């Protein structure tokens, strides 16, 4: 097995061919991104490296819209 396939981020699958069973490798899908404060799933953020983009507002891809709103209101009030 080649070194790059030994990673935990690769999925192994046994494929039956007419002659023998062979191992094939696929990259595992990443998990969903979650809000750092409340843990809600963030929409519009890709699950894989280099795929998708983050919302172009402050804390985009890090906090959900409700938590961003809370933080902004707190910062204005203090
Ligand atoms: Zn949140």
PDB file of the backbone (N, CA, C, O) and the ligand in Angstrom, with CONECT records:
HET     ZN  A 101       1
ATOM      1  N   UNK A   1       0.845  -1.195   0.000  1.00  0.00           N
ATOM      2  CA  UNK A   1       0.000   0.000   0.000  1.00  0.00           C
ATOM      3  C   UNK A   1       0.880   1.244   0.000  1.00  0.00           C
ATOM      4  O   UNK A   1       1.834   1.324   0.774  1.00  0.00           O
ATOM      5  N   UNK A   2       0.580   2.198  -0.841  1.00  0.00           N
ATOM      6  CA  UNK A   2       1.374   3.433  -0.908  1.00  0.00           C
ATOM      7  C   UNK A   2       1.146   4.260   0.348  1.00  0.00           C
ATOM      8  O   UNK A   2       0.070   4.225   0.945  1.00  0.00           O
ATOM      9  N   UNK A   3       2.165   4.997   0.736  1.00  0.00           N
ATOM     10  CA  UNK A   3       2.127   5.770   1.973  1.00  0.00           C
ATOM     11  C   UNK A   3       0.968   6.733   2.061  1.00  0.00           C
ATOM     12  O   UNK A   3       0.381   6.908   3.129  1.00  0.00           O
ATOM     13  N   UNK A   4       0.632   7.359   0.949  1.00  0.00           N
ATOM     14  CA  UNK A   4      -0.454   8.360   0.973  1.00  0.00           C
ATOM     15  C   UNK A   4      -1.810   7.723   1.297  1.00  0.00           C
ATOM     16  O   UNK A   4      -2.731   8.425   1.715  1.00  0.00           O
ATOM     17  N   UNK A   5      -1.943   6.428   1.114  1.00  0.00           N
ATOM     18  CA  UNK A   5      -3.217   5.757   1.397  1.00  0.00           C
ATOM     19  C   UNK A   5      -3.320   5.244   2.824  1.00  0.00           C
ATOM     20  O   UNK A   5      -4.370   4.752   3.236  1.00  0.00           O
ATOM     21  N   UNK A   6      -2.223   5.359   3.585  1.00  0.00           N
ATOM     22  CA  UNK A   6      -2.241   4.877   4.961  1.00  0.00           C
ATOM     23  C   UNK A   6      -2.876   5.880   5.911  1.00  0.00           C
ATOM     24  O   UNK A   6      -3.025   5.595   7.099  1.00  0.00           O
ATOM     25  N   UNK A   7      -3.243   7.020   5.418  1.00  0.00           N
ATOM     26  CA  UNK A   7      -3.790   8.084   6.251  1.00  0.00           C
ATOM     27  C   UNK A   7      -5.190   7.711   6.759  1.00  0.00           C
ATOM     28  O   UNK A   7      -5.935   6.990   6.095  1.00  0.00           O
ATOM     29  N   UNK A   8      -5.522   8.212   7.930  1.00  0.00           N
ATOM     30  CA  UNK A   8      -6.853   7.969   8.480  1.00  0.00           C
ATOM     31  C   UNK A   8      -7.947   8.689   7.724  1.00  0.00           C
ATOM     32  O   UNK A   8      -9.128   8.391   7.900  1.00  0.00           O
ATOM     33  N   UNK A   9      -7.560   9.645   6.875  1.00  0.00           N
ATOM     34  CA  UNK A   9      -8.561  10.386   6.113  1.00  0.00           C
ATOM     35  C   UNK A   9      -8.931   9.669   4.828  1.00  0.00           C
ATOM     36  O   UNK A   9      -9.732  10.180   4.046  1.00  0.00           O
ATOM     37  N   UNK A  10      -8.351   8.472   4.593  1.00  0.00           N
ATOM     38  CA  UNK A  10      -8.699   7.702   3.409  1.00  0.00           C
ATOM     39  C   UNK A  10      -9.581   6.525   3.808  1.00  0.00           C
ATOM     40  O   UNK A  10      -9.347   5.869   4.823  1.00  0.00           O
ATOM     41  N   UNK A  11     -10.587   6.273   2.999  1.00  0.00           N
ATOM     42  CA  UNK A  11     -11.518   5.178   3.240  1.00  0.00           C
ATOM     43  C   UNK A  11     -11.095   3.999   2.373  1.00  0.00           C
ATOM     44  O   UNK A  11     -10.758   4.167   1.201  1.00  0.00           O
ATOM     45  N   UNK A  12     -11.115   2.804   2.962  1.00  0.00           N
ATOM     46  CA  UNK A  12     -10.750   1.613   2.203  1.00  0.00           C
ATOM     47  C   UNK A  12     -12.007   0.829   1.833  1.00  0.00           C
ATOM     48  O   UNK A  12     -12.935   0.710   2.633  1.00  0.00           O
ATOM     49  N   UNK A  13     -12.025   0.308   0.635  1.00  0.00           N
ATOM     50  CA  UNK A  13     -13.167  -0.506   0.229  1.00  0.00           C
ATOM     51  C   UNK A  13     -12.661  -1.693  -0.561  1.00  0.00           C
ATOM     52  O   UNK A  13     -11.863  -1.547  -1.487  1.00  0.00           O
ATOM     53  N   UNK A  14     -13.144  -2.891  -0.179  1.00  0.00           N
ATOM     54  CA  UNK A  14     -12.748  -4.087  -0.907  1.00  0.00           C
ATOM     55  C   UNK A  14     -13.671  -4.247  -2.111  1.00  0.00           C
ATOM     56  O   UNK A  14     -14.889  -4.340  -1.959  1.00  0.00           O
ATOM     57  N   UNK A  15     -13.095  -4.278  -3.289  1.00  0.00           N
ATOM     58  CA  UNK A  15     -13.862  -4.406  -4.527  1.00  0.00           C
ATOM     59  C   UNK A  15     -13.577  -5.781  -5.126  1.00  0.00           C
ATOM     60  O   UNK A  15     -12.419  -6.162  -5.295  1.00  0.00           O
ATOM     61  N   UNK A  16     -14.626  -6.516  -5.440  1.00  0.00           N
ATOM     62  CA  UNK A  16     -14.445  -7.824  -6.056  1.00  0.00           C
ATOM     63  C   UNK A  16     -14.332  -7.655  -7.565  1.00  0.00           C
ATOM     64  O   UNK A  16     -15.239  -7.135  -8.214  1.00  0.00           O
ATOM     65  N   UNK A  17     -13.224  -8.095  -8.103  1.00  0.00           N
ATOM     66  CA  UNK A  17     -13.051  -8.099  -9.546  1.00  0.00           C
ATOM     67  C   UNK A  17     -13.162  -9.563  -9.994  1.00  0.00           C
ATOM     68  O   UNK A  17     -13.136 -10.457  -9.149  1.00  0.00           O
ATOM     69  N   UNK A  18     -13.281  -9.820 -11.252  1.00  0.00           N
ATOM     70  CA  UNK A  18     -13.406 -11.200 -11.710  1.00  0.00           C
ATOM     71  C   UNK A  18     -12.250 -12.099 -11.253  1.00  0.00           C
ATOM     72  O   UNK A  18     -12.448 -13.294 -11.034  1.00  0.00           O
ATOM     73  N   UNK A  19     -11.067 -11.543 -11.109  1.00  0.00           N
ATOM     74  CA  UNK A  19      -9.916 -12.363 -10.724  1.00  0.00           C
ATOM     75  C   UNK A  19      -9.700 -12.423  -9.219  1.00  0.00           C
ATOM     76  O   UNK A  19      -9.462 -13.497  -8.666  1.00  0.00           O
ATOM     77  N   UNK A  20      -9.780 -11.285  -8.561  1.00  0.00           N
ATOM     78  CA  UNK A  20      -9.429 -11.232  -7.138  1.00  0.00           C
ATOM     79  C   UNK A  20     -10.126 -10.063  -6.472  1.00  0.00           C
ATOM     80  O   UNK A  20     -10.756  -9.239  -7.135  1.00  0.00           O
ATOM     81  N   UNK A  21     -10.005  -9.998  -5.144  1.00  0.00           N
ATOM     82  CA  UNK A  21     -10.539  -8.867  -4.391  1.00  0.00           C
ATOM     83  C   UNK A  21      -9.419  -7.849  -4.200  1.00  0.00           C
ATOM     84  O   UNK A  21      -8.330  -8.194  -3.743  1.00  0.00           O
ATOM     85  N   UNK A  22      -9.689  -6.605  -4.549  1.00  0.00           N
ATOM     86  CA  UNK A  22      -8.657  -5.574  -4.450  1.00  0.00           C
ATOM     87  C   UNK A  22      -9.135  -4.470  -3.513  1.00  0.00           C
ATOM     88  O   UNK A  22     -10.335  -4.272  -3.323  1.00  0.00           O
ATOM     89  N   UNK A  23      -8.182  -3.762  -2.937  1.00  0.00           N
ATOM     90  CA  UNK A  23      -8.501  -2.623  -2.066  1.00  0.00           C
ATOM     91  C   UNK A  23      -8.511  -1.364  -2.913  1.00  0.00           C
ATOM     92  O   UNK A  23      -7.575  -1.110  -3.671  1.00  0.00           O
ATOM     93  N   UNK A  24      -9.565  -0.581  -2.786  1.00  0.00           N
ATOM     94  CA  UNK A  24      -9.619   0.718  -3.459  1.00  0.00           C
ATOM     95  C   UNK A  24      -9.741   1.780  -2.390  1.00  0.00           C
ATOM     96  O   UNK A  24     -10.274   1.513  -1.313  1.00  0.00           O
ATOM     97  N   UNK A  25      -9.262   2.972  -2.663  1.00  0.00           N
ATOM     98  CA  UNK A  25      -9.215   4.041  -1.671  1.00  0.00           C
ATOM     99  C   UNK A  25      -9.997   5.249  -2.146  1.00  0.00           C
ATOM    100  O   UNK A  25      -9.953   5.623  -3.318  1.00  0.00           O
ATOM    101  N   UNK A  26     -10.709   5.848  -1.213  1.00  0.00           N
ATOM    102  CA  UNK A  26     -11.422   7.100  -1.464  1.00  0.00           C
ATOM    103  C   UNK A  26     -11.145   8.013  -0.292  1.00  0.00           C
ATOM    104  O   UNK A  26     -10.931   7.541   0.825  1.00  0.00           O
ATOM    105  N   UNK A  27     -11.148   9.316  -0.529  1.00  0.00           N
ATOM    106  CA  UNK A  27     -10.970  10.256   0.578  1.00  0.00           C
ATOM    107  C   UNK A  27     -12.283  10.365   1.344  1.00  0.00           C
ATOM    108  O   UNK A  27     -13.353  10.505   0.752  1.00  0.00           O
ATOM    109  N   UNK A  28     -12.182  10.297   2.682  1.00  0.00           N
ATOM    110  CA  UNK A  28     -13.397  10.404   3.495  1.00  0.00           C
ATOM    111  C   UNK A  28     -13.972  11.805   3.408  1.00  0.00           C
ATOM    112  O   UNK A  28     -13.239  12.778   3.229  1.00  0.00           O
ATOM    113  N   UNK A  29     -15.281  11.901   3.535  1.00  0.00           N
ATOM    114  CA  UNK A  29     -15.927  13.206   3.574  1.00  0.00           C
ATOM    115  C   UNK A  29     -15.710  13.820   4.949  1.00  0.00           C
ATOM    116  O   UNK A  29     -15.695  13.117   5.960  1.00  0.00           O
ATOM    117  N   UNK A  30     -15.546  15.109   4.976  1.00  0.00           N
ATOM    118  CA  UNK A  30     -15.381  15.790   6.247  1.00  0.00           C
ATOM    119  C   UNK A  30     -16.721  15.997   6.924  1.00  0.00           C
ATOM    120  O   UNK A  30     -17.766  15.815   6.299  1.00  0.00           O
ATOM    121  N   UNK A  31     -16.705  16.372   8.183  1.00  0.00           N
ATOM    122  CA  UNK A  31     -17.943  16.632   8.898  1.00  0.00           C
ATOM    123  C   UNK A  31     -18.471  18.029   8.612  1.00  0.00           C
ATOM    124  O   UNK A  31     -17.806  18.830   7.956  1.00  0.00           O
ATOM    125  N   UNK A  32     -19.655  18.311   9.101  1.00  0.00           N
ATOM    126  CA  UNK A  32     -20.258  19.627   8.890  1.00  0.00           C
ATOM    127  C   UNK A  32     -19.621  20.623   9.850  1.00  0.00           C
ATOM    128  O   UNK A  32     -19.226  20.271  10.962  1.00  0.00           O
ATOM    129  N   UNK A  33     -19.531  21.869   9.403  1.00  0.00           N
ATOM    130  CA  UNK A  33     -19.001  22.911  10.275  1.00  0.00           C
ATOM    131  C   UNK A  33     -20.111  23.377  11.213  1.00  0.00           C
ATOM    132  O   UNK A  33     -21.282  23.450  10.839  1.00  0.00           O
ATOM    133  N   UNK A  34     -19.703  23.692  12.447  1.00  0.00           N
ATOM    134  CA  UNK A  34     -20.691  24.101  13.447  1.00  0.00           C
ATOM    135  C   UNK A  34     -20.306  25.441  14.032  1.00  0.00           C
ATOM    136  O   UNK A  34     -19.140  25.835  14.008  1.00  0.00           O
ATOM    137  N   UNK A  35     -21.303  26.141  14.559  1.00  0.00           N
ATOM    138  CA  UNK A  35     -21.088  27.433  15.213  1.00  0.00           C
ATOM    139  C   UNK A  35     -20.231  27.208  16.459  1.00  0.00           C
ATOM    140  O   UNK A  35     -20.436  26.243  17.195  1.00  0.00           O
ATOM    141  N   UNK A  36     -19.268  28.108  16.690  1.00  0.00           N
ATOM    142  CA  UNK A  36     -18.348  27.937  17.814  1.00  0.00           C
ATOM    143  C   UNK A  36     -19.029  28.195  19.153  1.00  0.00           C
ATOM    144  O   UNK A  36     -18.557  27.722  20.187  1.00  0.00           O
ATOM    145  N   UNK A  37     -20.125  28.934  19.147  1.00  0.00           N
ATOM    146  CA  UNK A  37     -20.792  29.245  20.420  1.00  0.00           C
ATOM    147  C   UNK A  37     -21.930  28.281  20.726  1.00  0.00           C
ATOM    148  O   UNK A  37     -21.972  27.688  21.804  1.00  0.00           O
ATOM    149  N   UNK A  38     -22.853  28.123  19.781  1.00  0.00           N
ATOM    150  CA  UNK A  38     -24.046  27.329  20.091  1.00  0.00           C
ATOM    151  C   UNK A  38     -24.024  25.942  19.437  1.00  0.00           C
ATOM    152  O   UNK A  38     -24.847  25.092  19.779  1.00  0.00           O
ATOM    153  N   UNK A  39     -23.110  25.704  18.515  1.00  0.00           N
ATOM    154  CA  UNK A  39     -22.994  24.372  17.923  1.00  0.00           C
ATOM    155  C   UNK A  39     -23.941  24.106  16.770  1.00  0.00           C
ATOM    156  O   UNK A  39     -24.025  22.974  16.293  1.00  0.00           O
ATOM    157  N   UNK A  40     -24.666  25.138  16.305  1.00  0.00           N
ATOM    158  CA  UNK A  40     -25.585  24.956  15.181  1.00  0.00           C
ATOM    159  C   UNK A  40     -24.792  24.690  13.902  1.00  0.00           C
ATOM    160  O   UNK A  40     -23.672  25.177  13.745  1.00  0.00           O
ATOM    161  N   UNK A  41     -25.380  23.914  12.993  1.00  0.00           N
ATOM    162  CA  UNK A  41     -24.715  23.611  11.728  1.00  0.00           C
ATOM    163  C   UNK A  41     -24.667  24.873  10.880  1.00  0.00           C
ATOM    164  O   UNK A  41     -25.679  25.558  10.726  1.00  0.00           O
ATOM    165  N   UNK A  42     -23.482  25.190  10.323  1.00  0.00           N
ATOM    166  CA  UNK A  42     -23.325  26.379   9.487  1.00  0.00           C
ATOM    167  C   UNK A  42     -23.600  26.016   8.032  1.00  0.00           C
ATOM    168  O   UNK A  42     -23.023  25.067   7.501  1.00  0.00           O
ATOM    169  N   UNK A  43     -24.477  26.769   7.398  1.00  0.00           N
ATOM    170  CA  UNK A  43     -24.800  26.527   5.993  1.00  0.00           C
ATOM    171  C   UNK A  43     -23.830  27.293   5.107  1.00  0.00           C
ATOM    172  O   UNK A  43     -23.283  28.319   5.513  1.00  0.00           O
ATOM    173  N   UNK A  44     -23.622  26.795   3.907  1.00  0.00           N
ATOM    174  CA  UNK A  44     -22.792  27.503   2.942  1.00  0.00           C
ATOM    175  C   UNK A  44     -21.308  27.345   3.184  1.00  0.00           C
ATOM    176  O   UNK A  44     -20.502  28.018   2.541  1.00  0.00           O
ATOM    177  N   UNK A  45     -20.928  26.460   4.107  1.00  0.00           N
ATOM    178  CA  UNK A  45     -19.507  26.211   4.355  1.00  0.00           C
ATOM    179  C   UNK A  45     -19.216  24.783   3.906  1.00  0.00           C
ATOM    180  O   UNK A  45     -19.878  23.843   4.346  1.00  0.00           O
ATOM    181  N   UNK A  46     -18.232  24.622   3.035  1.00  0.00           N
ATOM    182  CA  UNK A  46     -17.933  23.311   2.484  1.00  0.00           C
ATOM    183  C   UNK A  46     -17.442  22.341   3.537  1.00  0.00           C
ATOM    184  O   UNK A  46     -16.901  22.750   4.564  1.00  0.00           O
ATOM    185  N   UNK A  47     -17.631  21.043   3.281  1.00  0.00           N
ATOM    186  CA  UNK A  47     -17.177  20.025   4.219  1.00  0.00           C
ATOM    187  C   UNK A  47     -15.768  19.556   3.890  1.00  0.00           C
ATOM    188  O   UNK A  47     -15.115  18.919   4.717  1.00  0.00           O
ATOM    189  N   UNK A  48     -15.304  19.864   2.705  1.00  0.00           N
ATOM    190  CA  UNK A  48     -13.971  19.423   2.316  1.00  0.00           C
ATOM    191  C   UNK A  48     -13.064  20.625   2.145  1.00  0.00           C
ATOM    192  O   UNK A  48     -13.507  21.750   1.915  1.00  0.00           O
ATOM    193  N   UNK A  49     -11.784  20.342   2.267  1.00  0.00           N
ATOM    194  CA  UNK A  49     -10.770  21.381   2.126  1.00  0.00           C
ATOM    195  C   UNK A  49     -10.833  21.952   0.700  1.00  0.00           C
ATOM    196  O   UNK A  49     -10.842  21.212  -0.284  1.00  0.00           O
ATOM    197  N   UNK A  50     -10.874  23.266   0.622  1.00  0.00           N
ATOM    198  CA  UNK A  50     -10.825  23.907  -0.688  1.00  0.00           C
ATOM    199  C   UNK A  50     -12.141  23.959  -1.418  1.00  0.00           C
ATOM    200  O   UNK A  50     -12.231  24.540  -2.499  1.00  0.00           O
ATOM    201  N   UNK A  51     -13.182  23.351  -0.835  1.00  0.00           N
ATOM    202  CA  UNK A  51     -14.488  23.389  -1.500  1.00  0.00           C
ATOM    203  C   UNK A  51     -15.408  24.346  -0.765  1.00  0.00           C
ATOM    204  O   UNK A  51     -15.354  24.459   0.460  1.00  0.00           O
ATOM    205  N   UNK A  52     -16.233  25.019  -1.504  1.00  0.00           N
ATOM    206  CA  UNK A  52     -17.182  25.937  -0.902  1.00  0.00           C
ATOM    207  C   UNK A  52     -16.502  27.200  -0.429  1.00  0.00           C
ATOM    208  O   UNK A  52     -15.279  27.321  -0.494  1.00  0.00           O
ATOM    209  N   UNK A  53     -17.302  28.144   0.048  1.00  0.00           N
ATOM    210  CA  UNK A  53     -16.752  29.393   0.558  1.00  0.00           C
ATOM    211  C   UNK A  53     -17.507  29.750   1.814  1.00  0.00           C
ATOM    212  O   UNK A  53     -18.552  29.166   2.101  1.00  0.00           O
ATOM    213  N   UNK A  54     -16.986  30.710   2.571  1.00  0.00           N
ATOM    214  CA  UNK A  54     -17.649  31.115   3.801  1.00  0.00           C
ATOM    215  C   UNK A  54     -18.483  32.360   3.545  1.00  0.00           C
ATOM    216  O   UNK A  54     -18.177  33.115   2.623  1.00  0.00           O
ATOM    217  N   UNK A  55     -19.542  32.603   4.341  1.00  0.00           N
ATOM    218  CA  UNK A  55     -20.315  33.825   4.201  1.00  0.00           C
ATOM    219  C   UNK A  55     -19.401  35.041   4.378  1.00  0.00           C
ATOM    220  O   UNK A  55     -18.508  35.021   5.225  1.00  0.00           O
ATOM    221  N   UNK A  56     -19.613  36.086   3.596  1.00  0.00           N
ATOM    222  CA  UNK A  56     -18.664  37.200   3.563  1.00  0.00           C
ATOM    223  C   UNK A  56     -18.987  38.261   4.607  1.00  0.00           C
ATOM    224  O   UNK A  56     -18.703  39.438   4.385  1.00  0.00           O
ATOM    225  N   UNK A  57     -19.564  37.884   5.722  1.00  0.00           N
ATOM    226  CA  UNK A  57     -19.777  38.837   6.801  1.00  0.00           C
ATOM    227  C   UNK A  57     -18.763  38.560   7.907  1.00  0.00           C
ATOM    228  O   UNK A  57     -18.005  37.593   7.844  1.00  0.00           O
ATOM    229  N   UNK A  58     -18.764  39.429   8.925  1.00  0.00           N
ATOM    230  CA  UNK A  58     -17.854  39.250  10.042  1.00  0.00           C
ATOM    231  C   UNK A  58     -18.199  37.925  10.743  1.00  0.00           C
ATOM    232  O   UNK A  58     -19.378  37.602  10.894  1.00  0.00           O
ATOM    233  N   UNK A  59     -17.208  37.172  11.162  1.00  0.00           N
ATOM    234  CA  UNK A  59     -17.336  35.843  11.771  1.00  0.00           C
ATOM    235  C   UNK A  59     -17.969  34.830  10.821  1.00  0.00           C
ATOM    236  O   UNK A  59     -18.449  33.788  11.270  1.00  0.00           O
ATOM    237  N   UNK A  60     -17.981  35.112   9.517  1.00  0.00           N
ATOM    238  CA  UNK A  60     -18.560  34.192   8.542  1.00  0.00           C
ATOM    239  C   UNK A  60     -17.831  32.859   8.547  1.00  0.00           C
ATOM    240  O   UNK A  60     -16.605  32.835   8.449  1.00  0.00           O
ATOM    241  N   UNK A  61     -18.547  31.757   8.660  1.00  0.00           N
ATOM    242  CA  UNK A  61     -17.943  30.435   8.698  1.00  0.00           C
ATOM    243  C   UNK A  61     -17.455  30.051  10.078  1.00  0.00           C
ATOM    244  O   UNK A  61     -16.900  28.967  10.253  1.00  0.00           O
ATOM    245  N   UNK A  62     -17.651  30.923  11.072  1.00  0.00           N
ATOM    246  CA  UNK A  62     -17.189  30.639  12.435  1.00  0.00           C
ATOM    247  C   UNK A  62     -18.353  30.656  13.413  1.00  0.00           C
ATOM    248  O   UNK A  62     -18.473  29.773  14.263  1.00  0.00           O
ATOM    249  N   UNK A  63     -19.219  31.676  13.288  1.00  0.00           N
ATOM    250  CA  UNK A  63     -20.402  31.782  14.151  1.00  0.00           C
ATOM    251  C   UNK A  63     -21.655  31.780  13.292  1.00  0.00           C
ATOM    252  O   UNK A  63     -21.611  32.169  12.125  1.00  0.00           O
ATOM    253  N   UNK A  64     -22.777  31.343  13.866  1.00  0.00           N
ATOM    254  CA  UNK A  64     -24.042  31.394  13.129  1.00  0.00           C
ATOM    255  C   UNK A  64     -24.585  32.833  13.168  1.00  0.00           C
ATOM    256  O   UNK A  64     -24.088  33.672  13.918  1.00  0.00           O
ATOM    257  N   UNK A  65     -25.604  33.099  12.354  1.00  0.00           N
ATOM    258  CA  UNK A  65     -26.109  34.467  12.232  1.00  0.00           C
ATOM    259  C   UNK A  65     -26.631  34.991  13.568  1.00  0.00           C
ATOM    260  O   UNK A  65     -26.454  36.170  13.875  1.00  0.00           O
ATOM    261  N   UNK A  66     -27.270  34.140  14.364  1.00  0.00           N
ATOM    262  CA  UNK A  66     -27.843  34.583  15.635  1.00  0.00           C
ATOM    263  C   UNK A  66     -26.739  34.991  16.615  1.00  0.00           C
ATOM    264  O   UNK A  66     -26.871  35.989  17.324  1.00  0.00           O
ATOM    265  N   UNK A  67     -25.655  34.217  16.650  1.00  0.00           N
ATOM    266  CA  UNK A  67     -24.565  34.526  17.572  1.00  0.00           C
ATOM    267  C   UNK A  67     -23.799  35.764  17.124  1.00  0.00           C
ATOM    268  O   UNK A  67     -23.322  36.526  17.965  1.00  0.00           O
ATOM    269  N   UNK A  68     -23.670  35.983  15.797  1.00  0.00           N
ATOM    270  CA  UNK A  68     -23.037  37.201  15.291  1.00  0.00           C
ATOM    271  C   UNK A  68     -23.855  38.406  15.717  1.00  0.00           C
ATOM    272  O   UNK A  68     -23.305  39.411  16.167  1.00  0.00           O
ATOM    273  N   UNK A  69     -25.172  38.304  15.574  1.00  0.00           N
ATOM    274  CA  UNK A  69     -26.061  39.405  15.949  1.00  0.00           C
ATOM    275  C   UNK A  69     -25.906  39.729  17.441  1.00  0.00           C
ATOM    276  O   UNK A  69     -25.811  40.893  17.830  1.00  0.00           O
ATOM    277  N   UNK A  70     -25.884  38.662  18.274  1.00  0.00           N
ATOM    278  CA  UNK A  70     -25.711  38.848  19.720  1.00  0.00           C
ATOM    279  C   UNK A  70     -24.411  39.588  20.019  1.00  0.00           C
ATOM    280  O   UNK A  70     -24.390  40.526  20.816  1.00  0.00           O
ATOM    281  N   UNK A  71     -23.336  39.161  19.378  1.00  0.00           N
ATOM    282  CA  UNK A  71     -22.020  39.773  19.633  1.00  0.00           C
ATOM    283  C   UNK A  71     -22.009  41.227  19.209  1.00  0.00           C
ATOM    284  O   UNK A  71     -21.470  42.081  19.913  1.00  0.00           O
ATOM    285  N   UNK A  72     -22.607  41.514  18.048  1.00  0.00           N
ATOM    286  CA  UNK A  72     -22.611  42.899  17.553  1.00  0.00           C
ATOM    287  C   UNK A  72     -23.406  43.790  18.497  1.00  0.00           C
ATOM    288  O   UNK A  72     -22.973  44.900  18.809  1.00  0.00           O
ATOM    289  N   UNK A  73     -24.550  43.326  18.949  1.00  0.00           N
ATOM    290  CA  UNK A  73     -25.378  44.118  19.864  1.00  0.00           C
ATOM    291  C   UNK A  73     -24.633  44.356  21.168  1.00  0.00           C
ATOM    292  O   UNK A  73     -24.656  45.463  21.707  1.00  0.00           O
ATOM    293  N   UNK A  74     -23.965  43.312  21.682  1.00  0.00           N
ATOM    294  CA  UNK A  74     -23.172  43.470  22.916  1.00  0.00           C
ATOM    295  C   UNK A  74     -22.063  44.483  22.740  1.00  0.00           C
ATOM    296  O   UNK A  74     -21.819  45.296  23.632  1.00  0.00           O
ATOM    297  N   UNK A  75     -21.378  44.447  21.586  1.00  0.00           N
ATOM    298  CA  UNK A  75     -20.252  45.358  21.378  1.00  0.00           C
ATOM    299  C   UNK A  75     -20.718  46.805  21.266  1.00  0.00           C
ATOM    300  O   UNK A  75     -20.012  47.720  21.691  1.00  0.00           O
ATOM    301  N   UNK A  76     -21.914  47.019  20.690  1.00  0.00           N
ATOM    302  CA  UNK A  76     -22.439  48.381  20.563  1.00  0.00           C
ATOM    303  C   UNK A  76     -22.881  48.898  21.945  1.00  0.00           C
ATOM    304  O   UNK A  76     -22.701  50.075  22.257  1.00  0.00           O
ATOM    305  N   UNK A  77     -23.446  48.034  22.744  1.00  0.00           N
ATOM    306  CA  UNK A  77     -23.958  48.455  24.058  1.00  0.00           C
ATOM    307  C   UNK A  77     -22.836  48.727  25.068  1.00  0.00           C
ATOM    308  O   UNK A  77     -22.997  49.560  25.960  1.00  0.00           O
ATOM    309  N   UNK A  78     -21.720  48.042  24.936  1.00  0.00           N
ATOM    310  CA  UNK A  78     -20.651  48.231  25.934  1.00  0.00           C
ATOM    311  C   UNK A  78     -19.740  49.411  25.576  1.00  0.00           C
ATOM    312  O   UNK A  78     -18.795  49.705  26.307  1.00  0.00           O
TER     313      UNK A  78
HETATM  314 ZN    ZN A 101     -24.430  30.102  17.132  1.00  0.00          ZN
END
